Amino acid sequence: MHRLFRHDPGAFAGTFRALGLPFPDPIAVEQVCVDLTETAPVERRADTILRITTRTDEFLVIIEAQGKIDPSRPGAWTYYLSFVQEKHLIPAILVVVCTNRNTADWAQAGFTIGHRIAPNLTLKPVVFGPGSVPAVSDPETAAANLPLTALSAITHATEPDIGAILDAAAAAVRVHGDRDDVQLFIELIDRGLTNTPAAGQWRKLMAIELSFFRGDTAQQLREEGREEGIATSVLRVLRRRGVVLSAAQELSISSCRDLAQLGEWLERAAVADSAEDVFGRGD
């Protein structure tokens, strides 16, 4: 996520404000060294630390990915917060990104640090999970905010609506074309979905136009036939947009094995209001 925010600092505030956090517009987003080890033999390393500079303020954001409940993490997070604030002498915010509801609920509840008789500290991370991050399933919304869409896909990886979210994300890729930030967006989702069934679906969708995918999974995609999955995505996008197709039109899409044609249909489907917008008049 830090790569997207560094590429487009304005995306940071836009994404976090969409989640109900009133961050000011940043002037710069800088990645900070994540090695938080002092002289102790145990290595301590945060996932991502960003230094955010605005016109009126400067602060750090520690971003941690959490895929399961782990009682050892609250102590580590408390250490991260105190260490970076002491080192950089500016406030820090802890953001925990969770990929399932149980973990998100656990992190959202907060933690007390110290003895139960007299706990000294209370840790309340900002939690991004399926309950707090909206399901971005509309192609136009997805295209308008790529970072939020990526976060939506990652946090809803095991939710029933992940298929609709990935279809919207794929449509957003078609809208923006072969830009560097789109490559980051594609790779971020791919890595965030690792070890989930949704990862396979995302890779099928990205086979629409293989030139879009220049990352680690590009060669794998080129070696696999994905036409059937792409055709299914075209039909799903059209259904969500309320576009009614005839039986013959549905068959034309589902039986098509031409990647270029399928890619063109999916691009049209993202903004289509009728079957004519997809096929043209007379089809």
C-alpha positions in Angstrom: 0.0 0.0 0.0 2.9 2.4 0.8 4.0 2.3 -2.9 0.6 3.6 -4.1 0.5 6.3 -1.5 4.1 7.4 -2.3 3.2 7.5 -6.0 0.1 9.6 -5.3 0.2 11.4 -1.9 -3.3 12.7 -2.4 -4.6 9.2 -2.5 -3.7 8.8 1.2 -6.1 11.4 2.4 -8.8 10.5 0.0 -8.7 6.8 1.0 -8.6 7.4 4.7 -11.4 10.1 4.6 -13.5 7.6 2.7 -13.1 5.4 5.8 -14.3 8.1 8.2 -10.8 9.3 9.2 -10.4 13.1 8.6 -6.8 13.2 7.5 -5.6 16.5 5.9 -4.2 16.5 2.4 -0.5 15.5 2.5 2.2 17.4 0.7 4.5 14.3 0.8 4.4 10.6 1.8 7.8 9.1 2.6 8.6 5.5 3.6 10.5 5.2 6.8 12.9 2.3 7.7 10.8 -0.5 9.2 13.7 -2.0 11.3 12.8 -1.2 14.9 15.5 -3.3 16.5 17.7 -1.7 19.2 20.4 -3.7 20.8 18.2 -6.7 21.8 18.8 -9.9 19.9 15.2 -10.2 18.9 14.5 -8.6 15.5 11.5 -6.2 15.5 10.2 -5.1 12.1 7.0 -3.4 11.2 5.3 -4.1 7.9 5.2 -0.5 6.7 5.9 2.9 8.2 5.0 6.1 6.4 5.9 9.7 7.3 3.1 12.0 6.3 3.7 15.7 5.8 0.8 18.1 5.5 0.7 21.9 5.5 0.0 22.0 9.2 1.2 18.7 10.6 3.6 15.8 10.4 3.0 12.3 11.7 3.8 8.7 11.2 1.5 5.9 10.1 2.5 2.3 11.0 0.6 -0.2 8.8 0.4 -3.8 10.0 -1.2 -6.7 8.1 -2.9 -9.2 10.4 -4.4 -12.4 9.0 -5.2 -14.2 12.3 -5.6 -13.6 16.0 -2.2 -13.6 17.6 -1.9 -12.6 21.3 1.7 -11.7 20.8 1.0 -8.8 18.5 -0.4 -6.2 20.9 2.8 -6.1 22.8 4.8 -5.7 19.5 2.5 -3.0 18.3 2.8 -1.1 21.6 6.6 -1.3 21.2 6.4 0.0 17.6 4.4 3.0 18.6 6.6 4.0 21.5 9.8 3.4 19.5 8.9 5.4 16.4 7.5 8.3 18.5 10.6 8.5 20.6 12.9 8.2 17.6 11.2 10.7 15.3 9.6 12.9 18.0 6.3 13.2 16.1 2.9 11.4 16.7 2.3 8.0 15.3 -0.9 6.2 14.3 -1.2 2.4 14.2 -3.3 0.9 11.4 -4.0 -2.8 11.4 -5.3 -4.3 8.1 -7.3 -7.5 8.7 -8.5 -10.0 6.0 -11.3 -11.6 8.0 -14.0 -10.5 10.5 -12.8 -12.5 13.5 -9.4 -10.9 13.4 -10.8 -7.5 12.8 -13.2 -7.7 15.7 -10.3 -8.9 18.0 -8.1 -6.0 17.0 -11.0 -3.5 17.1 -11.7 -4.4 20.8 -8.4 -2.9 21.9 -5.9 -4.2 24.4 -4.7 -3.3 27.9 -1.0 -3.5 28.6 0.2 -4.3 32.1 -1.2 -6.2 35.0 -5.0 -6.7 35.2 -5.1 -5.1 38.7 -3.7 -1.8 37.4 -3.2 -1.8 33.6 -0.9 1.0 32.5 -1.7 1.4 28.9 -4.6 0.9 26.5 -3.9 0.2 22.8 -6.6 1.1 20.3 -5.4 0.5 16.7 -7.2 1.9 13.7 -8.6 -1.3 12.2 -9.3 -1.8 8.5 -11.3 -4.9 8.0 -14.4 -6.2 6.1 -16.7 -4.4 8.6 -15.1 -0.9 8.3 -13.8 -0.8 4.7 -16.7 -0.5 2.1 -17.1 -3.2 -0.5 -16.3 -1.3 -3.7 -18.3 -3.3 -6.3 -19.2 -0.5 -8.6 -16.7 -0.1 -11.6 -17.0 3.7 -11.6 -16.3 4.0 -7.9 -13.4 1.6 -8.3 -11.9 3.6 -11.1 -12.2 6.8 -9.1 -10.2 5.5 -6.1 -7.7 2.7 -6.8 -6.1 2.6 -3.3 -9.5 2.3 -1.7 -10.5 -0.4 -4.2 -7.3 -2.4 -3.4 -7.9 -2.1 0.3 -11.5 -3.2 -0.2 -10.3 -6.3 -2.1 -7.7 -7.2 0.5 -10.0 -6.8 3.5 -12.9 -8.6 1.8 -10.7 -11.5 0.6 -12.8 -14.2 2.3 -16.2 -12.4 2.1 -19.0 -13.5 -0.2 -18.8 -10.2 -2.1 -15.2 -10.6 -3.1 -16.2 -11.6 -6.6 -18.1 -8.4 -7.3 -15.2 -6.4 -5.8 -12.6 -8.0 -8.0 -14.8 -7.5 -11.1 -15.0 -3.8 -10.3 -11.3 -3.7 -9.8 -10.7 -5.3 -13.1 -12.9 -2.8 -14.8 -11.0 0.0 -13.2 -7.8 -1.5 -14.6 -9.3 -1.3 -18.1 -10.3 2.3 -17.6 -6.9 3.5 -16.5 -4.8 1.6 -18.9 -1.1 0.7 -18.7 0.1 3.2 -16.2 2.7 2.7 -13.4 0.2 3.2 -10.6 -2.1 0.6 -12.2 0.7 -1.9 -12.1 1.2 -1.2 -8.4 -2.6 -1.6 -7.9 -2.6 -5.0 -9.7 0.4 -6.3 -7.8 -0.9 -5.0 -4.4 -4.2 -6.9 -4.8 -2.4 -10.0 -6.0 -0.2 -10.1 -3.0 -2.9 -9.2 -0.6 -5.0 -12.1 -1.8 -2.2 -14.7 -1.3 -3.4 -18.0 0.0 -7.1 -17.3 -0.7 -9.3 -18.7 -3.4 -9.8 -15.1 -4.6 -6.2 -14.9 -5.7 -7.0 -17.3 -8.6 -10.0 -15.3 -9.6 -8.0 -12.1 -9.7 -5.3 -13.7 -11.9 -8.0 -14.9 -14.3 -9.4 -11.4 -14.5 -5.9 -9.9 -15.2 -5.5 -12.3 -18.1 -7.9 -10.0 -20.0 -5.0 -8.0 -21.2 -1.7 -9.6 -20.2 0.3 -6.5 -21.0 -1.3 -5.0 -17.9 0.4 -7.5 -15.6 4.1 -7.0 -15.6 4.7 -8.3 -12.1 5.8 -11.6 -10.6 2.7 -13.5 -11.8 2.8 -12.3 -15.4 4.5 -15.4 -16.8 2.2 -17.7 -15.0 -0.8 -15.9 -16.5 0.6 -16.2 -20.0 0.9 -19.9 -19.6 -2.7 -20.4 -18.6 -5.9 -20.1 -20.6 -8.3 -17.8 -18.9 -11.0 -17.0 -21.5 -13.8 -18.7 -19.6 -13.2 -16.7 -16.4 -13.1 -13.5 -18.4 -16.3 -14.2 -20.1 -17.9 -14.9 -16.8 -16.7 -11.6 -15.5 -18.2 -9.7 -18.4 -21.6 -11.3 -17.7 -21.3 -10.5 -13.9 -20.5 -6.9 -14.5 -23.4 -6.5 -16.9 -25.8 -8.1 -14.4 -24.7 -5.8 -11.7 -25.3 -2.8 -13.9 -28.8 -4.1 -14.7 -28.1 -4.7 -18.4 -30.5 -7.3 -19.8 -29.1 -9.6 -22.5 -30.8 -12.0 -24.9 -30.0 -15.7 -24.7 -28.0 -15.3 -27.9 -26.0 -12.4 -26.6 -25.2 -14.3 -23.4 -24.1 -17.3 -25.5 -21.9 -15.1 -27.6 -20.0 -13.9 -24.5 -19.8 -17.2 -22.7 -18.6 -19.2 -25.7 -16.1 -16.5 -26.9 -12.4 -17.5 -26.6 -10.9 -14.4 -28.2 -9.1 -12.5 -25.5 -9.1 -9.3 -27.4 -12.8 -9.4 -28.0 -13.5 -10.4 -24.4 -11.3 -7.5 -23.2 -13.2 -5.1 -25.4 -16.5 -6.3 -24.1 -15.4 -6.0 -20.5 -14.2 -2.5 -21.0 -17.6 -1.6 -22.5 -19.5 -3.5 -19.8 -17.9 -1.3 -17.1 -19.9 1.7 -18.4 -22.8 0.0 -20.3 -26.4 0.9 -19.7 -27.8 -1.4 -22.4 -26.8 -4.4 -24.5 -26.3 -2.0 -27.4 -23.6 -0.3 -25.5 -21.7 -3.6 -25.5 -22.5 -5.1 -28.9 -23.6 -2.1 -30.9 -26.8 -1.8 -32.8 -28.1 -4.9 -34.7 -26.4 -7.5 -32.5 
